[in-house]
């Protein structure tokens, strides 16, 4: 994607939406994406783009929807999250992004959906997750994230979907994690080294439609009122 001369005038005319998905585009992303200062939507998913995500994308302060999934992108989140304070949707699953989820993600207070599944993320989940007060979907399955599930994730009250499966998480999961998650209906914790310890008489604040705890250590029976399950 080196054809800057084909897009430079678009930057001048305040382009707001760029959709280049499913076009078999190869090569790398270049820094001129940062020239589109008024972009609100950038969709380039389902291509064959490789290499690091340019730092300049982090300067798109009006960006609301960023879809990068199903490419071969690399680099770390810290490199480009930048000042995208209006970002609502970040989907970059099925890439090769590595490193930790940085603490600065908490500054994305408008973020509603975060999906970095099937990458090469490592490290622990940051303690700033509760600062994303509108977060409804959090998916990081299929990475190498370790440590425990931070209690701050249980403070994301709008959370509907939580998928932490297929990582290296450990520790005890108790009802305190879910006390404020009244909207939760999808919980996926399978293929970790977690111990699930819920009191049999516990009444959760939510009603799940899907629950997966495969390979977790169940210390007690799952309360019947967690369901219906499927």
N, C-alpha and C positions, 0 to 999 in steps of 0.2 A: 504493500500500500504506500507507494512512493509518489503518487500523482498529485502532489500538492497543488500544482498549477490548475488542476481541474476543479479544486474546491475553494481556492482562496477567495473568490468573489462571494461564495456562499457565506463565508465568515463575515464579510463586510456587510451583508444584508441580513444579519441577525437570525441565522438559521436556528430553529428551535427543536426540530426533530430530525434525527438521522437514523435510518433503518437500512442496514446492509446485511441482514441475516440471510443464511441459507443460500449463499452465492458462491460457495467453493473458493472464497478468497484466501490466498496464501500470503506468505511473507510476514512482516512484522508491523506492529503499530508504530507510527511515527509521532514525534512531538507536536506536529501541527494540529493534532486534535485539540490541543489546549487553546487554539486560536478561536474556536467556536464558543465564545464567552456566553452566549445566550442559550446554549443547548439545554433542553429540559429532558430529552429522551435520546439515548444512544443505545441502539440495538445492533450488535454485530455477532450474535450467537450463531452456532452451527456452521462455522467455517473451518479453515485449516490454518488460522493465524497462530504464530508461535512467537517466542521471545517474551521479554518483560513488558509489562504494562507501563507506558511512559508516565513519568512523574507529572507531566503537564496535564494529564486528565484530572488530577487532584485539584487543579485550579478552576474547574468548571463549577463555580459556586451556585449556579442556578439549576444544576442537573438534579432531576427527580427520579429518573428510571435508568438504570445501568444494567444491561443484559450482555454478559460476556461469555456465557456458558457454552460448553461443548466446543472448545478450541484447544490449543496446546500452549496456552499462556503460562508464563513463569513469573518469577519475582516475588516480592513480599507485599503484604497489604500496607505495611508502614510506608513503603515507597511512594504510594499514590493516593491514599485516602484523603490526605490534604484537607482542604476547606470545603468539602462538599456537604455543607451543613443542611441543605434542603433535600438531600437524598432520601427517597422513600423506599425504593426497591433496589437491592443489590443482589444479582444472581450471577455467580461466576463459578458454578459447579462444573465438574468434569474438565478441569484444567490441571496444571502442574504448579500451582501457586504454593509456595512453601513459607516456613517461618511461623511466628506466633501471630495470634490475633492481638493487635496492639491495644493498649489501654485507651488510646485516643478515639477508639470506636465509640466510646461513650458520648463524644461530642456530637454524634449523628442523632440528635434528639427527635428527628422526624422519621427515622427509619422504621418501616413497618415489616419489611421482609429481608432477611439475611440468609442467603443460601450459598455456602462454600463447600458443599458436599463433594466428596471424591476429588480431593486435592492432596497436597503433601504437608498440611499444616501440622505443626508440632507445638510444644510448650503447653501452658495451662490456659484455661478460660479466664479472661480478665475480670477483675472485680468492679469494672465500670459498666457492666451490662445493664444494671438497673437504671442507668442514666438514659437509656433509650426507652423513653416513657410510652412510645407508641408501638413497640415491637410486638408483632403478632405471630410471626413465623421465624423460627431460628433453627436452621438445619446446618450441621457440620459433620454429618456422618461420613464414614470412609476416609478418615484422616489418621493422624498419629498423635492426637491431643492426649495429654496425660494429666495427672493430678486428680483432684476431686471436683465435683460439681459445685460451684460457688453458690452460697445462699442468695447472693444478689440476683441470680437468675430467677429465683422465686419471687422477686419483687417486680417483675415485668408483668403487671396485671393484665394487659390485653393479650397475653400469649395464648394462641390457639394451638399451634403446633410446635413441639420440641423434639427434634431428632438428633440425638447424640450417639447413635449406634456406630459400631465398628471403629472404636477408638481404643485408647489405653487408659481409660478413666478407672478410678478405683475409689474406695471409701464407702461410707454408709449413706444410703438414701432413705430418709425418713419423711414423715408427713409434714415436717416443718418446711420442707422445700416447696410444698404445694399449697400452703395455707392461703396464699393470696391469688392463686391462679384459677379463678372461678370460670374463666372462658376456655380453659384447656380441654381439647377433645381428641388430641393425637399425641401420644407419648411413646417414643421409641428409644429404648436404652440398651438394646440387645448388643451382644458381642463386646462387652466390656468386662472389667473385673469388679463389678459393683455388688454390694450387699444391700438388698432391699428389705427394710425392716419397717413394716406398717402394722399398727395395732389392728387386731381383727374387728374391734368395735369402732374404728375410726370412720367418721363420715366426711368424705372429701367435699370440697366446695364446687367440684366440677362433675360432669358426666362424660366419660370417655367413649368414643366410638372405635378407637383402635389403641391397643396397648401391646407392646412387645418387650419382653424381658428375657429373651433367650440368652443363655449363658450367664445370667446373673445369679447370685446366690440369694435365694428367698429364705429369709429368717422366720417368716410367718406366712400364713395363708393370705392371699389377696382378699381384702374385704369385698363382700358381694356387692356392696353399693358403689363400687368403682365402675361397674358396667353400665349398660350392656357392652360387652367386648366382642370384637370380630377381627 
